[in-house]
């Protein structure tokens, strides 16, 4: 299983759980797995094209997926995926 760390803003979709365990061979499959267990969360994570929303940063074992293979980043049992909302302001 893959551990998914969910930010507070999305925990209303996860029954207030900050950590979930899901499956998937890559980020796209992980999003599908999350949607099955937490209906409605995928639309908060992905745009209509299936790409992560601009205001979200995704990390696999502390590595930004933008510097890996994006949504095709491979996952294996024991990996940790962090969903981190972007912070802006001044």
N, C-alpha and C positions, 0 to 999 in steps of 0.2 A: 504494500500500500504506500501511497504518497501522502505525506503530511502537508496540508494546506493551511496556512495562517491567514485568517480572515480579519480585515480591519473592522473596527467598531461600526462604521457606517453601513457595512453590508451584513452585519450579524442579525438583522431583522429577518433575513432570508435563511439563516442557519439555526433558528431557534436559540439565538444568543450564544452560540458556540464560537469561540475564537479560533478553534483548531478543528479541522475535519480530516478524515482519512478517506481518500478516493483512489481511483485507479485511472490509468491512461498511459499510453505509450509516448505521448507528446502533449504539449500544452493544449492543443485543439481538442484532443480526446479527453483531457482532464476537465476542460470547460463543459463538455457534454456530460461527463460523469457528475460534475457538480450540479448541473441543471436537473438531472434525474433525482438527486437526493434533496435538492433545494430549489424547487421551481421558482423561476423568476430571476434568479441570480445571473444567469448568462447574459441577459439583456443589459445588465449593469456592468458587466465585464467587457462585453464585445460590442462593436458597432454592427451595422447591418451586413458588412462584408466579412464578419467573423474575426476581425482584427481587434486586439485589445484597445480599449478606449484610450484616448490621448492622456487623460488625467490619471491613468493607472500605470504604475511601474510593477513589473513582475520579475521576481528573482527565483532562480533555481539554485539551491545551495549557495546563496549569497551572490550569485552571478546574474547580472542583468540579462534577460533574454534578448534584448536588442543587440547585444554583443555576442550572442550565441547563434541559434537558428530561428529566432523569433518564435512564432507559434508552432514551428516544426521541431523545436528543441526537444530532444529525447529525454524521457523520464524512465526511472527504474525504481524498484522497491527501495524504500528508505530515503528517497529524495525528499527535500523540503521545498515547497513553493510558497513564497511570500507575496501577498497582494498588498501593495503599498500605494495609497492615494498620493498623488503629487501635491505638494504644498507650494502655494504661491503667496505673494504679498510683499509688503515693503515696510 
